């Protein structure tokens, strides 16, 4: 999970050049092989690339992987170009990827185009909440403040369930501003002091108010 930010940045940078990122989940423990658990994790961590369930570690063995995490770059014919073991290789990953894309584009073996994908989350019905983290109640018991973690926003809700205010929610990020302008990244804890809401903006490592 620690390399997900690097993979997300890689997708943002090179998806339009013909790169596609595919996760391979080779489980350590029995419960990690359960498909529903994998789907839940993909949604919770907002993974925007396909993930293959490799319960018997067949791909792990075929690619000669020896530890978690391992990054493998394949050419257009499935040929192994290089692999990186462990974390902290963002610069090497970007360098090798850019060189490989340039090489295969010059040989006309790939097209500089985004590959269309339909992800599991695209098939789900809309939901007002996605993996809500915490709830705080105002001193008068009239309003609830909910950290809607999966939607990267804070909801202020009446005691009968009506949404009164939506704070953030325009995607993950770090930005101050009004309710519709500010951005959070997986907010969790919330607290209310008088008329101020404090938010533990988890992935930004910040306390916001």
C-alpha positions as CSV (number, residue, x, y, z in Angstrom):
1,X,0.0,0.0,0.0
2,X,2.9,2.3,0.6
3,X,3.8,2.5,-3.1
4,X,0.2,3.5,-4.1
5,X,1.0,7.3,-4.2
6,X,4.0,6.5,-6.6
7,X,1.7,4.4,-8.8
8,X,-1.0,7.1,-8.9
9,X,1.6,9.7,-9.9
10,X,2.9,7.3,-12.6
11,X,-0.6,6.8,-14.0
12,X,-1.3,10.6,-14.0
13,X,2.0,11.2,-15.8
14,X,2.0,8.4,-18.4
15,X,-1.4,6.9,-19.0
16,X,-2.0,9.1,-22.0
17,X,1.2,7.8,-23.5
18,X,0.0,4.2,-23.6
19,X,1.0,3.0,-20.1
20,X,-1.4,0.8,-18.1
21,X,-0.8,-0.1,-14.5
22,X,-2.1,-3.5,-13.3
23,X,-1.9,-4.5,-9.7
24,X,-1.3,-8.2,-8.8
25,X,-2.5,-9.1,-5.3
26,X,-0.6,-12.2,-4.1
27,X,-2.0,-12.6,-0.6
28,X,0.1,-13.3,2.6
29,X,-2.8,-14.5,4.7
30,X,-5.9,-16.6,3.9
31,X,-8.4,-13.7,4.5
32,X,-6.5,-11.6,1.9
33,X,-7.4,-14.1,-0.8
34,X,-11.2,-13.5,-0.4
35,X,-12.4,-11.5,-3.5
36,X,-14.8,-9.3,-1.5
37,X,-12.1,-8.2,0.8
38,X,-9.9,-7.3,-2.1
39,X,-12.7,-5.3,-3.7
40,X,-13.3,-3.5,-0.5
41,X,-9.6,-2.6,-0.2
42,X,-9.5,-1.3,-3.8
43,X,-12.5,1.0,-3.1
44,X,-11.1,2.1,0.3
45,X,-7.7,3.1,-1.1
46,X,-9.2,4.6,-4.2
47,X,-7.1,2.4,-6.5
48,X,-7.9,3.5,-10.1
49,X,-6.2,0.6,-12.0
50,X,-7.1,-3.0,-12.5
51,X,-6.1,-5.4,-9.8
52,X,-5.6,-9.1,-10.4
53,X,-6.3,-11.6,-7.6
54,X,-3.4,-14.1,-7.6
55,X,-4.5,-16.4,-4.7
56,X,-2.2,-19.3,-5.6
57,X,0.8,-16.9,-6.3
58,X,1.0,-18.3,-9.9
59,X,1.9,-14.9,-11.3
60,X,4.3,-14.3,-8.4
61,X,6.2,-17.4,-9.3
62,X,6.0,-16.8,-13.1
63,X,7.5,-13.3,-12.7
64,X,10.0,-14.7,-10.1
65,X,9.0,-12.2,-7.4
66,X,10.6,-12.8,-4.0
67,X,9.1,-10.1,-1.8
68,X,6.4,-7.4,-1.3
69,X,6.3,-4.9,-3.0
70,X,7.9,-5.7,-6.4
71,X,7.3,-3.5,-9.4
72,X,7.7,-5.1,-12.9
73,X,7.7,-3.2,-16.2
74,X,6.6,-5.3,-19.2
75,X,6.9,-4.4,-22.9
76,X,4.1,-4.6,-25.4
77,X,4.7,-8.3,-26.0
78,X,4.7,-9.1,-22.3
79,X,8.5,-9.1,-22.3
80,X,10.2,-8.3,-19.0
81,X,12.1,-5.1,-19.1
82,X,13.0,-4.6,-15.4
83,X,11.9,-5.0,-11.9
84,X,12.3,-3.0,-8.7
85,X,12.1,-4.6,-5.3
86,X,10.9,-2.7,-2.2
87,X,9.9,1.0,-1.7
88,X,11.5,4.3,-2.5
89,X,12.3,3.8,-6.2
90,X,10.0,6.6,-7.6
91,X,12.8,8.3,-9.6
92,X,14.0,5.1,-11.1
93,X,10.5,4.0,-11.9
94,X,9.7,7.2,-13.7
95,X,13.0,7.2,-15.6
96,X,12.7,3.6,-16.8
97,X,9.1,4.0,-17.7
98,X,9.7,7.2,-19.8
99,X,12.6,5.5,-21.6
100,X,10.6,2.4,-22.4
101,X,7.7,4.4,-23.7
102,X,9.9,6.5,-25.9
103,X,11.7,3.4,-27.3
104,X,8.5,1.5,-28.2
105,X,6.8,4.6,-29.6
106,X,9.8,5.2,-31.9
107,X,9.4,1.6,-33.1
108,X,5.7,2.1,-33.6
109,X,4.9,-0.8,-31.3
110,X,2.6,1.3,-29.0
111,X,0.3,4.2,-29.5
112,X,0.4,7.4,-27.4
113,X,-3.2,7.0,-26.3
114,X,-5.0,6.3,-23.1
115,X,-6.3,2.7,-22.8
116,X,-10.0,2.8,-21.8
117,X,-10.9,0.9,-18.7
118,X,-14.1,0.0,-16.9
119,X,-13.3,-0.5,-13.2
120,X,-15.4,-2.3,-10.5
121,X,-16.3,1.0,-8.8
122,X,-17.9,2.1,-12.1
123,X,-20.6,-0.6,-11.7
124,X,-21.6,0.4,-8.2
125,X,-24.7,2.6,-7.5
126,X,-24.1,6.1,-6.1
127,X,-23.8,6.2,-2.4
128,X,-23.9,9.3,-0.1
129,X,-21.1,7.7,2.0
130,X,-18.0,5.7,1.2
131,X,-16.1,4.3,4.1
132,X,-17.1,7.0,6.6
133,X,-14.4,7.3,9.3
134,X,-15.7,9.2,12.4
135,X,-18.7,11.1,13.7
136,X,-18.9,14.1,16.1
137,X,-22.1,15.5,17.6
138,X,-22.5,19.2,18.3
139,X,-23.0,20.3,21.9
140,X,-26.8,20.8,21.4
141,X,-27.3,17.4,19.7
142,X,-28.8,19.0,16.6
143,X,-26.1,18.3,14.0
144,X,-23.7,15.5,13.2
145,X,-20.3,16.0,11.5
146,X,-19.2,12.9,9.5
147,X,-15.9,12.3,7.9
148,X,-16.8,10.8,4.6
149,X,-13.4,9.3,4.1
150,X,-13.8,7.6,0.7
151,X,-15.3,10.7,-0.9
152,X,-12.6,13.0,0.7
153,X,-15.1,15.3,2.3
154,X,-16.9,16.3,5.5
155,X,-20.7,16.2,5.8
156,X,-22.7,18.3,8.3
157,X,-26.0,16.4,8.8
158,X,-29.2,17.2,10.7
159,X,-30.3,14.7,13.4
160,X,-32.9,13.4,11.0
161,X,-30.3,12.6,8.3
162,X,-30.5,15.6,6.0
163,X,-27.2,16.8,4.5
164,X,-26.9,20.5,5.5
165,X,-23.4,21.2,4.3
166,X,-20.8,19.4,2.2
167,X,-17.2,20.5,2.8
168,X,-14.8,19.4,0.1
169,X,-15.5,16.4,-2.1
170,X,-14.0,17.5,-5.3
171,X,-11.5,14.7,-5.3
172,X,-8.5,14.1,-3.1
173,X,-6.0,16.9,-2.5
174,X,-4.8,19.7,-0.2
175,X,-6.4,23.0,-0.7
176,X,-7.8,25.6,1.7
177,X,-10.9,27.7,0.8
178,X,-14.7,27.7,1.0
179,X,-16.8,24.6,1.4
180,X,-16.9,23.9,-2.4
181,X,-13.2,24.8,-3.0
182,X,-11.3,23.1,-0.2
183,X,-9.8,19.6,-0.7
184,X,-9.0,16.8,1.8
185,X,-7.2,13.5,1.4
186,X,-8.9,10.7,3.3
187,X,-10.1,12.7,6.3
188,X,-10.7,10.7,9.4
189,X,-11.1,12.1,12.9
190,X,-13.5,15.0,13.5
191,X,-14.1,17.2,16.6
192,X,-16.3,20.2,17.3
193,X,-15.3,23.1,19.6
194,X,-18.0,25.8,19.8
195,X,-18.5,26.8,16.1
196,X,-15.3,25.3,14.8
197,X,-14.9,21.8,13.2
198,X,-11.4,20.2,13.4
199,X,-10.5,17.5,10.9
200,X,-7.7,15.0,10.9
201,X,-6.8,15.2,7.2
202,X,-5.1,11.8,7.3
203,X,-3.1,11.4,4.1
204,X,-2.1,15.1,4.1
205,X,-0.8,14.7,7.7
206,X,-2.6,17.8,8.8
207,X,-5.2,19.0,11.3
208,X,-7.6,21.3,9.4
209,X,-10.3,23.6,10.7
